[in-house]
């Protein structure tokens, strides 16, 4: 596991607090934007954020996460980076297109996909929409 820098720890504390405050509200579809400069460790911070949520007693909902990327290879790179960050197996199940046969997402699954696969009208991608 990688050691987070102090600014990353602070960012995660603030992000977790903002998320949990929004989660407790009755309204739905409330935006929460996480922005950080290039090279600041967004992938690692997001990996830690998901891990923290999984173990947080304030957030014990049955949940799965979608990790959507906008370039064809970046979803796989992100999945590999999270796998390394978590030291292999962990509380989160890292899935991608190869795992579609399981039929649905389960608690603590993280499903990695490229945005073009979601919006594609190509025949080979239709199984994502059923």
N, C-alpha and C positions, 0 to 999 in steps of 0.2 A: 504494500500500500504506500502511496505517496504521502509525504508530509505537506500539509497545506500551509501556505504563508499566512501571516497575520491578517493581511487585507482580504484574503480569501475566506478566512474564518469569520471575519466581521461581515462580509458580504453574505455568507451563508446564514449567519444569525439573523440578519435583517430580512433575508428572503424567506426563511422559515417562519419568522414572526408574521410577516405580511401574508404569507400563504395561510397560516393557521387562523389569522383574524378573518380573512375572506371566507375560509371554509366554514366558520361558525355562523356566517350570515345566512339569512333565509333566501336572499336573491340568488339567482343562478347566472352563469356565463359572465362572471365578473373578471375583467382582464387583470393579469399579473404579468408584467414584462420584466424579463431578466436581460439586462444589457451589460456588456463588459467589453473592454477594448481587445483587439486582436492580440493574441499571445498572453492573455491574462489567466488562461486556464479554465475557460467556460465549460469544457467537456468534463474536466475533473471536478469542478465545483458542482455541476449538475449531477454527476455520479454520486457525490457525497450528499447532495440535497435529497436524492431519491433514497439513498441508504438511510439517512436520518429520518425521513418520513416513514419509512417502513418500520422503524423501531420506536416511533414516537407514540406514547400512550394517548396523546390528544388527537391522533389521526388513525384510528383503528378500523377505518372503513375497508370493505372488500374493494380492492383497487387494482387496476392495471394501468400501465403507462404506455403511451405511444411516443416514439422517438422518430420524428419526421425530419428528413434531410432534403436538401434541394439539389444536391449534385449526386450523380449515380453511384460513386464509390464511397461517399462520406458516411453513409449509414453503416457500412461494414467497418470502416475505420473507427467509428464511434463505438460500435459494439465490441470490437477488439480492445479498444482502450479501456472501456468499462470492465471487461473481463480481466485485464491485467491489473486494473486499479483494485478490483475486489479480490484479487488473488485467486481467481478461478471461481469455484462455486461459492455462493453466498445466499443471502436472504432473497435476492432478486433473481428471477429467471430471465436470461437474455435470449430473446427469440427473434427470428426473421422469417422471410418467405419460406424457408425450408421447414418451418414448424406449423404451416397452415393446416396440416392434417389433424392437429389436435382439436380443431373445430371452434374453439373460443379461447379468449384470454382468461386466465385464472388470477387469483390473488397474487400480487407482487410480480407479475409478468411485466417485462419491458419489451415491447415489440418494435423493432427497428425496421423502417421502410423508407424508400425514396418517394418523394412527393409525386414524381412522374408516374409511378406505379398506381398511385391512388386515383389520379385524374385521367389515366390512359383509357382509350376506347379500344385498344388492341385486344383481339380475342384471347391471347394468352394471359391477360391481366384481369379478365372478367371475374375470375374466381374470388377476387378481392371484394367484389361488390355484392355477392350473393348473401 
